[in-house]
């Protein structure tokens, strides 16, 4: 990130728009019972699942009916 970009974002965080969005997002997280980061809320088949922690991606994939290939799938490793 360039110095100009960093300065731009630092100035934006003091705006009412950004402060209000942070309040709204925090209130929504509290309603779900979030207690830390990262928290993921998944809405699946009319049910709500709240997952806490970066080690829950396998469970999120399962809930979404997706195949979990790990943090670095073989196709990614082949390109590295």
DSSP file (Angstrom, degrees, kcal/mol; ACC not computed):
  #  RESIDUE AA STRUCTURE BP1 BP2  ACC     N-H-->O    O-->H-N    N-H-->O    O-->H-N    TCO  KAPPA ALPHA  PHI   PSI    X-CA   Y-CA   Z-CA
    1    1 A X              0   0    0      0, 0.0     2,-0.0     0, 0.0     0, 0.0   0.000 360.0 360.0 360.0 134.6    0.0    0.0    0.0
    2    2 A X     >  -     0   0    0      1,-0.1     4,-2.4     4,-0.0     5,-0.2  -0.302 360.0-111.8 -76.2 164.5    1.4    3.4   -0.9
    3    3 A X  H  > S+     0   0    0      1,-0.2     4,-2.5     2,-0.2     5,-0.2   0.891 119.7  53.1 -61.6 -39.9    1.8    6.2    1.5
    4    4 A X  H  > S+     0   0    0      2,-0.2     4,-2.3     1,-0.2    -1,-0.2   0.908 109.5  48.1 -63.9 -42.2   -1.0    8.1   -0.3
    5    5 A X  H  > S+     0   0    0      2,-0.2     4,-2.4     1,-0.2     5,-0.2   0.931 111.7  49.7 -63.5 -45.4   -3.4    5.1    0.0
    6    6 A X  H  X S+     0   0    0     -4,-2.4     4,-2.4     1,-0.2    -2,-0.2   0.920 111.2  49.0 -60.1 -44.5   -2.6    4.7    3.7
    7    7 A X  H  X S+     0   0    0     -4,-2.5     4,-2.1     2,-0.2    -1,-0.2   0.906 109.2  53.6 -61.8 -42.4   -3.2    8.4    4.3
    8    8 A X  H  X S+     0   0    0     -4,-2.3     4,-1.8     1,-0.2    -2,-0.2   0.934 112.0  43.8 -57.7 -48.6   -6.5    8.3    2.4
    9    9 A X  H  X S+     0   0    0     -4,-2.4     4,-1.6     1,-0.2    -1,-0.2   0.873 110.1  55.2 -69.0 -36.4   -7.8    5.4    4.6
   10   10 A X  H  < S+     0   0    0     -4,-2.4     4,-0.3    -5,-0.2    -1,-0.2   0.882 109.8  47.5 -62.5 -36.9   -6.6    6.9    7.8
   11   11 A X  H >< S+     0   0    0     -4,-2.1     3,-1.1     1,-0.2    -1,-0.2   0.867 107.9  56.5 -70.1 -35.8   -8.6   10.1    6.9
   12   12 A X  H >< S+     0   0    0     -4,-1.8     3,-2.0     1,-0.2     6,-0.4   0.827  93.3  67.8 -66.4 -32.0  -11.7    8.0    6.1
   13   13 A X  T 3< S+     0   0    0     -4,-1.6    -1,-0.2     1,-0.3    -2,-0.1   0.669  95.8  56.2 -67.5 -13.2  -11.8    6.3    9.5
   14   14 A X  T <  S+     0   0    0     -3,-1.1    -1,-0.3    -4,-0.3    -2,-0.2   0.448  85.2 106.6 -94.6   0.2  -12.8    9.5   11.1
   15   15 A X  S <> S-     0   0    0     -3,-2.0     4,-2.3    -4,-0.1     5,-0.2  -0.455  76.6-125.5 -79.9 152.8  -15.8   10.2    8.9
   16   16 A X  H  > S+     0   0    0      1,-0.2     4,-2.9     2,-0.2     5,-0.2   0.856 109.4  59.9 -63.0 -35.7  -19.3    9.7   10.3
   17   17 A X  H  > S+     0   0    0      2,-0.2     4,-2.0     1,-0.2    -1,-0.2   0.938 110.0  40.4 -58.5 -48.4  -20.2    7.3    7.5
   18   18 A X  H  > S+     0   0    0     -6,-0.4     4,-2.3     2,-0.2    -2,-0.2   0.906 115.1  51.5 -69.3 -41.8  -17.4    4.9    8.5
   19   19 A X  H  X S+     0   0    0     -4,-2.3     4,-2.1     1,-0.2    -2,-0.2   0.909 111.3  48.1 -61.7 -41.9  -18.1    5.3   12.2
   20   20 A X  H  X S+     0   0    0     -4,-2.9     4,-2.6     2,-0.2    -1,-0.2   0.892 110.2  51.3 -66.7 -39.4  -21.8    4.6   11.7
   21   21 A X  H  X S+     0   0    0     -4,-2.0     4,-2.6    -5,-0.2     5,-0.2   0.898 109.4  50.9 -64.0 -40.1  -21.1    1.5    9.6
   22   22 A X  H  X S+     0   0    0     -4,-2.3     4,-2.5     2,-0.2    -2,-0.2   0.910 110.5  49.1 -62.8 -42.9  -18.8    0.2   12.3
   23   23 A X  H  X S+     0   0    0     -4,-2.1     4,-2.6     2,-0.2    -2,-0.2   0.939 112.7  47.5 -61.4 -47.0  -21.6    0.7   14.9
   24   24 A X  H  X S+     0   0    0     -4,-2.6     4,-2.3     1,-0.2    -2,-0.2   0.919 113.9  46.8 -60.3 -45.8  -24.1   -1.1   12.7
   25   25 A X  H  X S+     0   0    0     -4,-2.6     4,-2.3     2,-0.2    -1,-0.2   0.892 112.7  49.5 -65.2 -40.7  -21.8   -4.0   12.0
   26   26 A X  H  X S+     0   0    0     -4,-2.5     4,-2.3    -5,-0.2    -2,-0.2   0.907 110.7  49.9 -65.7 -42.2  -20.8   -4.3   15.7
   27   27 A X  H  X S+     0   0    0     -4,-2.6     4,-2.0     2,-0.2    -2,-0.2   0.909 111.0  49.5 -62.6 -42.5  -24.5   -4.3   16.8
   28   28 A X  H  X S+     0   0    0     -4,-2.3     4,-1.3     2,-0.2    -2,-0.2   0.917 110.6  50.3 -62.8 -43.3  -25.3   -7.0   14.2
   29   29 A X  H  X>S+     0   0    0     -4,-2.3     5,-2.6     1,-0.2     4,-0.7   0.903 109.3  51.4 -61.7 -41.5  -22.4   -9.1   15.4
   30   30 A X  H ><5S+     0   0    0     -4,-2.3     3,-0.8     1,-0.2    -1,-0.2   0.874 104.2  57.2 -64.1 -37.3  -23.5   -8.7   19.0
   31   31 A X  H 3<5S+     0   0    0     -4,-2.0    -1,-0.2     1,-0.3    -2,-0.2   0.838 107.3  48.7 -62.7 -32.3  -27.0   -9.8   18.1
   32   32 A X  H 3<5S-     0   0    0     -4,-1.3    -1,-0.3    -3,-0.3    -2,-0.2   0.617 121.1-111.2 -80.0 -12.5  -25.5  -13.1   16.7
   33   33 A X  T <<5 +     0   0    0     -3,-0.8    -3,-0.2    -4,-0.7    -2,-0.1   0.670  53.2 172.9  90.2  19.2  -23.5  -13.5   19.9
   34   34 A X      < +     0   0    0     -5,-2.6    -1,-0.2    -6,-0.2     3,-0.1  -0.301  12.1 175.1 -60.6 144.0  -20.2  -12.9   18.4
   35   35 A X        -     0   0    0      1,-0.2     2,-0.3     0, 0.0    -1,-0.1   0.300  57.4  -9.3-135.7   7.4  -17.4  -12.7   20.9
   36   36 A X  S    S-     0   0    0     17,-0.0     2,-0.4     0, 0.0    -1,-0.2  -0.978  83.5 -37.1 178.9-174.0  -14.2  -12.3   18.9
   37   37 A X  S    S+     0   0    0     -2,-0.3    17,-0.2     1,-0.2    15,-0.1  -0.942 102.3  30.5-125.4 146.7  -12.6  -12.5   15.5
   38   38 A X  S    S+     0   0    0     -2,-0.4    15,-2.8    15,-0.2     2,-0.4   0.527  73.5 166.0 -82.6 141.0  -12.8  -14.0   13.1
   39   39 A X  E     -A   52   0A   0     13,-0.2     2,-0.4    -2,-0.1    13,-0.2  -0.976  14.2-167.1-116.9 131.8  -16.5  -14.8   13.4
   40   40 A X  E     -A   51   0A   0     11,-2.8    11,-3.1    -2,-0.4     2,-0.5  -0.978   5.2-160.3-120.7 131.7  -18.4  -16.1   10.4
   41   41 A X  E     -A   50   0A   0     -2,-0.4     2,-0.5     9,-0.2     9,-0.2  -0.959  10.6-169.2-111.8 122.1  -22.2  -16.2   10.2
   42   42 A X  E     -A   49   0A   0      7,-3.0     7,-2.9    -2,-0.5     2,-0.7  -0.942  12.4-156.6-114.6 130.5  -23.6  -18.7    7.6
   43   43 A X  E     +A   48   0A   0     -2,-0.5     2,-0.5     5,-0.2     5,-0.2  -0.917  26.0 168.9-104.1 107.8  -27.3  -18.7    6.7
   44   44 A X  E >   -A   47   0A   0      3,-2.5     3,-2.1    -2,-0.7    -2,-0.1  -0.978  62.3 -22.0-130.1 121.6  -28.0  -22.2    5.3
   45   45 A X  T 3  S-     0   0    0     -2,-0.5    -1,-0.1     1,-0.3     3,-0.1   0.863 126.5 -49.1  50.5  44.0  -31.4  -23.7    4.5
   46   46 A X  T 3  S+     0   0    0      1,-0.3     2,-0.3    -3,-0.0    -1,-0.3   0.479 118.9 108.1  78.7   2.3  -33.2  -21.3    6.9
   47   47 A X  E <   -A   44   0A   0     -3,-2.1    -3,-2.5     2,-0.0     2,-0.5  -0.820  60.8-138.7-111.1 153.0  -30.8  -22.0    9.8
   48   48 A X  E     -A   43   0A   0     -2,-0.3     2,-0.4    -5,-0.2    -5,-0.2  -0.943  16.9-172.2-113.8 128.8  -28.1  -19.7   11.1
   49   49 A X  E     -A   42   0A   0     -7,-2.9    -7,-3.0    -2,-0.5     2,-0.5  -0.975   7.5-159.4-120.1 131.1  -24.7  -21.0   12.1
   50   50 A X  E     -A   41   0A   0     -2,-0.4     2,-0.4    -9,-0.2    -9,-0.2  -0.953  10.9-170.9-111.4 124.7  -22.1  -18.9   13.8
   51   51 A X  E     -A   40   0A   0    -11,-3.1   -11,-2.8    -2,-0.5     2,-0.5  -0.929   4.7-159.9-116.1 137.2  -18.5  -20.1   13.5
   52   52 A X  E     +A   39   0A   0     -2,-0.4   -13,-0.2   -13,-0.2     3,-0.1  -0.967  50.8  30.8-120.5 129.0  -15.6  -18.7   15.5
   53   53 A X  S >  S-     0   0    0    -15,-2.8     3,-1.1    -2,-0.5   -15,-0.2   0.019  78.1 -99.1 109.0 148.4  -12.0  -19.1   14.6
   54   54 A X  G >  S+     0   0    0      1,-0.3     3,-0.6   -17,-0.2    -1,-0.1   0.597 114.6  70.3 -75.6  -9.8   -9.9  -19.4   11.4
   55   55 A X  G 3  S+     0   0    0      1,-0.2    -1,-0.3    -3,-0.1     3,-0.2   0.239  80.4  78.5 -89.4  14.8   -9.8  -23.1   11.9
   56   56 A X  G <>  +     0   0    0     -3,-1.1     4,-2.3     1,-0.2    -1,-0.2   0.249  56.4 103.1-104.9  11.2  -13.5  -23.5   11.1
   57   57 A X  H <> S+     0   0    0     -3,-0.6     4,-2.6     1,-0.2     5,-0.2   0.861  79.3  55.2 -64.3 -34.9  -13.2  -23.2    7.3
   58   58 A X  H  > S+     0   0    0     -3,-0.2     4,-2.1     2,-0.2    -1,-0.2   0.917 109.9  46.2 -62.8 -42.4  -13.6  -27.0    6.9
   59   59 A X  H  > S+     0   0    0      2,-0.2     4,-2.5     1,-0.2    -2,-0.2   0.892 111.2  52.2 -67.2 -39.6  -16.9  -26.9    8.9
   60   60 A X  H  X S+     0   0    0     -4,-2.3     4,-2.0     2,-0.2    -2,-0.2   0.926 108.8  50.3 -62.0 -44.4  -18.0  -23.8    6.8
   61   61 A X  H  X>S+     0   0    0     -4,-2.6     5,-3.1     1,-0.2     4,-0.5   0.922 110.3  50.7 -59.0 -43.9  -17.3  -25.8    3.6
   62   62 A X  H ><5S+     0   0    0     -4,-2.1     3,-1.3     1,-0.2    -2,-0.2   0.935 109.6  49.6 -59.4 -47.8  -19.4  -28.7    4.9
   63   63 A X  H 3<5S+     0   0    0     -4,-2.5    -1,-0.2     1,-0.3    -2,-0.2   0.848 113.4  46.9 -60.5 -34.3  -22.3  -26.5    5.8
   64   64 A X  H 3<5S-     0   0    0     -4,-2.0    -1,-0.3    -5,-0.2    -2,-0.2   0.462 114.9-115.7 -87.7  -1.9  -22.2  -24.9    2.3
   65   65 A X  T <<5S+     0   0    0     -3,-1.3     2,-0.3    -4,-0.5    -3,-0.2   0.787  70.8 136.1  73.1  26.9  -22.0  -28.3    0.6
   66   66 A X      < -     0   0    0     -5,-3.1     2,-0.4    -6,-0.2    -1,-0.3  -0.764  60.3-110.8-107.2 153.0  -18.5  -27.5   -0.7
   67   67 A X        -     0   0    0     -2,-0.3     2,-0.6    -3,-0.1    -5,-0.0  -0.702  28.4-139.4 -81.6 128.4  -15.4  -29.7   -0.8
   68   68 A X        +     0   0    0     -2,-0.4     3,-0.1     1,-0.1   -10,-0.1  -0.794  23.4 176.6 -90.4 123.4  -12.7  -28.5    1.5
   69   69 A X        -     0   0    0     -2,-0.6     3,-0.2     1,-0.4     5,-0.2   0.172  47.3-105.9-112.3  16.1   -9.3  -28.8    0.0
   70   70 A X        -     0   0    0      1,-0.2     3,-0.5     3,-0.1    -1,-0.4  -0.115  47.4 -59.6  86.2 174.5   -7.3  -27.2    2.8
   71   71 A X  S    S+     0   0    0      1,-0.3     2,-0.3    -3,-0.1    -1,-0.2   0.750 134.3  31.5 -69.0 -22.7   -5.7  -23.9    3.1
   72   72 A X  S    S-     0   0    0     -3,-0.2    -1,-0.3     4,-0.0     5,-0.1  -0.728  85.6-153.2-136.0  85.8   -3.4  -24.5    0.1
   73   73 A X    >>  -     0   0    0     -3,-0.5     4,-2.2    -2,-0.3     3,-1.0  -0.128  31.2-105.1 -56.8 155.4   -5.2  -26.8   -2.4
   74   74 A X  H 3> S+     0   0    0      1,-0.3     4,-2.2     2,-0.2     5,-0.2   0.836 120.6  57.4 -52.9 -36.7   -3.0  -28.9   -4.7
   75   75 A X  H 3> S+     0   0    0      1,-0.2     4,-1.0     2,-0.2    -1,-0.3   0.868 108.1  47.0 -64.6 -34.7   -3.7  -26.6   -7.7
   76   76 A X  H X> S+     0   0    0     -3,-1.0     4,-1.0     2,-0.2     3,-0.5   0.921 110.9  51.3 -70.3 -44.0   -2.3  -23.7   -5.7
   77   77 A X  H 3< S+     0   0    0     -4,-2.2     3,-0.4     1,-0.2    -2,-0.2   0.862 105.2  57.1 -60.6 -35.4    0.7  -25.6   -4.6
   78   78 A X  H 3< S+     0   0    0     -4,-2.2    -1,-0.2     1,-0.2    -2,-0.2   0.830 106.4  49.3 -66.2 -31.4    1.5  -26.6   -8.2
   79   79 A X  H <<        0   0    0     -4,-1.0    -1,-0.2    -3,-0.5    -2,-0.2   0.699 360.0 360.0 -80.1 -19.2    1.6  -22.9   -9.2
   80   80 A X     <        0   0    0     -4,-1.0    -1,-0.2    -3,-0.4    -2,-0.2   0.473 360.0 360.0 -82.1 360.0    4.0  -22.0   -6.4
